[in-house]
Every structure is written in structure tokens, then in C-alpha cells.
Amino acid sequence: MQRLLGGAGPDGVVVLRYRPALMDTTLDAYLEELFVYSDKRGEGLGRELLEAAMDTARAAGCGRNRRAPIRSS
């Protein structure tokens, strides 16, 4: 599991989980959590966190990225 923090507060967080892929020898990355405080939304922080998560997963050798069902809080 890996956590990435964003903003000065931090104002947001993304949580990635890795697991072995079933169909090849790479890892799968699962985006378990993406959260930005409501007063910081609309400033692009969520997009920055998502892009950082994808870059981190690629650097870890992940072949596929998965995300959790979307929930709004």
C-alpha cells in the first residue's frame, strides 16, 4: 500500500494498493481512495493526485490501473 499526500495541509490523499496480476508477471495498481477536502475542491488537486498516483504505479512496474467505485462525500 502506498499513500500520496497533496497540498500544504495536506489537503488531499490518494491510497494505492498493489497486487500480482493474474494474466501476466506485472503488478496491478488499485486506486483505493482519493480524497480532497471540500474547501479545496475545484482547484485541480484531485487531478494532480490522480496523475501522481498513475505515475507512481507505472514507476512500480504496474501493467494495469484499477479504481474503486466512485463515491461522493
C-alpha positions as CSV (number, residue, x, y, z in Angstrom):
1,M,0.0,0.0,0.0
2,Q,1.2,3.5,-0.8
3,R,-0.2,6.9,0.3
4,L,0.4,10.1,-1.6
5,L,-0.4,13.5,0.1
6,G,-1.2,16.7,-1.7
7,G,-1.4,20.3,-0.8
8,A,0.1,22.2,2.1
9,G,-2.3,20.8,4.8
10,P,-2.1,18.1,3.4
11,D,-5.4,18.9,1.7
12,G,-5.9,15.6,-0.1
13,V,-4.8,12.0,-0.1
14,V,-4.7,9.1,-2.5
15,V,-4.2,5.4,-1.5
16,L,-2.8,2.8,-3.9
17,R,-2.7,-0.9,-3.3
18,Y,-0.6,-3.3,-5.4
19,R,-1.3,-6.9,-6.2
20,P,0.1,-9.5,-8.5
21,A,-1.6,-9.6,-11.9
22,L,-3.3,-12.8,-12.8
23,M,-2.6,-12.8,-16.6
24,D,1.0,-11.6,-16.7
25,T,4.0,-11.0,-14.5
26,T,3.4,-7.3,-13.7
27,L,1.6,-5.8,-10.7
28,D,-1.9,-4.3,-10.8
29,A,-2.4,-1.0,-9.1
30,Y,-5.8,-0.4,-7.4
31,L,-6.8,3.2,-6.5
32,E,-8.5,2.6,-3.2
33,E,-9.0,6.1,-2.0
34,L,-8.9,9.6,-3.5
35,F,-10.0,12.4,-1.2
36,V,-9.7,16.2,-1.3
37,Y,-11.2,18.4,1.5
38,S,-14.4,20.1,0.2
39,D,-13.0,23.6,0.6
40,K,-10.0,22.7,-1.6
41,R,-12.1,21.0,-4.4
42,G,-12.2,22.6,-7.8
43,E,-8.5,23.8,-7.7
44,G,-7.1,20.8,-9.6
45,L,-5.6,19.0,-6.5
46,G,-7.6,15.8,-7.2
47,R,-6.3,15.7,-10.8
48,E,-2.8,16.2,-9.6
49,L,-3.1,13.4,-7.0
50,L,-4.6,11.1,-9.6
51,E,-1.8,11.9,-12.1
52,A,0.8,11.4,-9.4
53,A,-0.8,8.0,-8.5
54,M,-0.7,6.9,-12.1
55,D,3.0,7.9,-12.4
56,T,3.8,6.1,-9.1
57,A,2.0,2.9,-10.3
58,R,3.9,3.0,-13.6
59,A,7.2,3.5,-11.8
60,A,6.4,0.5,-9.6
61,G,6.0,-1.6,-12.8
62,C,2.3,-1.9,-12.8
63,G,0.7,-3.0,-16.1
64,R,-2.8,-2.1,-15.3
65,N,-4.5,0.5,-13.0
66,R,-7.8,-0.1,-11.3
67,R,-10.1,2.3,-9.4
68,A,-12.7,1.7,-6.7
69,P,-16.3,2.5,-7.4
70,I,-16.9,6.3,-7.3
71,R,-18.4,7.7,-4.1
72,S,-19.0,11.3,-3.4
73,S,-18.7,12.7,0.2
